[in-house]
Amino acid sequence: SSLVSWARRCVQETANILSEDIVATSVEVRVKLHKGLTFRNEDAKNISEDGTLLIRPIGNATETQDVTLEYCAKSTAEQKKMVDIDFSKVKQLPFQTQINYLSLDGMKCMRLITKQQDITFEKEEAKKDANYKVLGVNAVQKTANMAKEGQFRKAQANAYHWKKMMKGSEEYEDYMVNAAPLYDALQRQQCVDTVSYTHLRAHETREDLVCRLLLEKKK
């Protein structure tokens, strides 16, 4: 099946990564956001400090390895509780990344990166300055993680969103080449889900159908 083919490709890509020279071991990345922001699509156990601190263990790192993450603004209700900040007047947001690792000679090292990022409320301006190569890598990684966890519907929605977002960018063709096997696997999985649901409906009695609909309604 397509999912099996995609899984085999993931295994091959992992093997390729393992064949690359390791540049550091015991790598851990810590990212701190402004309190008006929060991480999304991340493992909850790696998030703390009201959603503003991400601690992600990486392990061994190679020179070509990519690490991506997602964040978004907190809800309006949450922002209103922050009486010490007038978000309408905020022009920049601070970001801080701390990378802890062991060098190849066993020395404990730490690298600290801080940056003030200008903000904009204009969508087209944000899209113009976006790094679509990084966005594409993140899109494939996050969609693959959702599918691996069995969240196929969420993965399909995420894939559709990013395909629409990437369209029109200079990186679109490269993105589609990298994402095509995953998209095909998700499409085939959707067909399997549809067939399974139709098969279930065909064998339900009227009483069973009403009972199931009531249970779905309670959810």
N, C-alpha and C positions, 0 to 999 in steps of 0.2 A: 504494500500500500504506500501511498504518498507519505503518510506519517512515518512509516518505517524508513523510507528513503531519506526523509529529512533528518531523522534520528541518526542514521548512518553518516550523513554529511556532518552533523554536529560532532560525532565521535571522531571523524577524520580531521575536522578543524581543530579539535582538542589535541589530537595526536600531533598535528602540525605545530601547535603552540608549544607542546611539551618538547618538541625537537629543537626549538629555538633556544638560544643561550639565555640563561637566567641572569638577571642583573641585580636582583635583590630577593631576600627571603623574609618570611614572617611580616609581610607588608600589611599595614592597617591604615585605612583612610578615615579621617574624621573631618566632617564638613559642618560648619556652623552657619546658620542663616539668621537674618534679621527676624525679630520676633513677630513681624507682620506676615511672614512667609511660613510655609510648612512643606515637608516632603510628601511626595505621592508615589504610588506604585513601588513602595519599598517594603521590605520585610519589617513588620511591626517591632520585632525584638531588637532591631538595629536602631530604632528611633527613640529619642528621649528629649527631655527639656521642652515639653509642650510642642513637640513636632519640629523643633528647630535644630536638633543635633542628630547627625547620622554617623554611626560608627560601623564601617563595613570592613570585615576581614577579607583580605585578598589572597594571602599566602605568598606563593612565588610569583614574581613579576618578570616579564620579558620586555625587551625594548619596544616592541610593536603593540603591546597590550593596551587596549582601550578600556577605560572605566567611565561610565556615564551615570547620571542620576537625574531625577525630575523633581521639581518643586513648583509650587503655585502660591498665590495669595490666599491668606486665610479668609474665611467668610466675613461678610460685612458685619454680622452680629458679633463675631470675635474681635474684629478691628475696633468696633465702637466701645468695647470694654477697656481698650488701651487708651485711657484718658490723657496720658502723657505724650501722645503722638497725634499730630494732625496730618493724616496721610495725604490730604490734598496739597500739602506744602512740601512733601518729601520729594527731593530731586534725585537722590542717589540712595542705593542700598549697599550695605557692607556684606562681603562674603569672606570667609576664612576657611582654608583647607590645611589640615595638618597630616603629614604622611610620616608614619613611623615604620622603620624597617631595619633589617640587618644587612649590612654590606657583605660582599662575598668573603671578606676576611673576618667576618663575625662581629664587626663593630656595630653597636647600636647607634642608629642615626635618626634624625628628625628634620623634616623640611616643613617650613611654615610659609604659606602663600596667602596674602591678603589683597583684597581688591575692592574699590568702590565702583559700583556699576550704575551708570546713568539709567534712569527709567523713562518710559514713554507710555502715553495712553493711546498713541496712534498705531493701529495694527499694521498698516503698510510700512511705516518707518521701522517697526520691530522686525518685520519679515525681510526688509532690505538689508538689515545689518546682521541677520541670523547666520550662523555657521551651519549650513545644511548638511555638510559632511558629518559633523558630530551628531546632529539631530537624526540623521539616517541610521547611524550606528546604534544610537540609543533606542530608536523605534524598533529595530530588529531584535535587540537584546531584550527589551521589555515584553514585546509580543511573544517571543520564544519562551520566556520565563512563565508567562501566563498560560501558554499552551502546555508547558511541561508540568504545571501544577493542576492541569485538567480544567482550567477556566477557559474553555474554547469559545464561548459566546463573548466573553470579555476580550479575549485575544482577537477575535474577528472584528469587534468594534474598534479596538485600538489600531489594528492593521488598516482598517478603512479610513480612520481619522488621519493617520500619518501618510497614507498614500495620497490623500487629498491635499495635505499640507505640503508634501514634497513636490507635487506636480507643478511644473513651471520653473523649478529651480534648475541650475546647471548640474546638480548632483542627481537629478531624478533618474536618469538612465542607469547609472551605477547602482543607485539604491534599489531599483527594480530587479537588477541582475542578482543582487545579494539577497533580496527579500522574496524573489519568485518561488523558490522551493517551499518556504514557510507559508506563503499565501496559498499555494496549491494544496498543501497539506490541510490548512484550515478550511478551504473550500470543500475538500473531500469529506472532512469530518462533519461539516454542516450538512452535507447530503446524507451521511450516515444517520445523523440525529433526526433529520426529517423523515427518513424511511422508518426508523425505529418508532417515532411518534405516530406515524400513520398506521403502522402495524399494530400498535397498542390500541388505537382508537377503533380499528376494525374488529377487535376481539372484545370490546367492552359491551356490557349490557347497559341498558338505560340507567339502572340503579347504580351500577359501578361508576358510570360517567358523572352522574349527579354528585355522588360521594366525592369523587376526585376533584371536581370543580369547586365544591364547598371547601375542601382542604386547601386548594390553591388560593381561594379567596381569603381564607384566614391568614395565609402567609403575607 
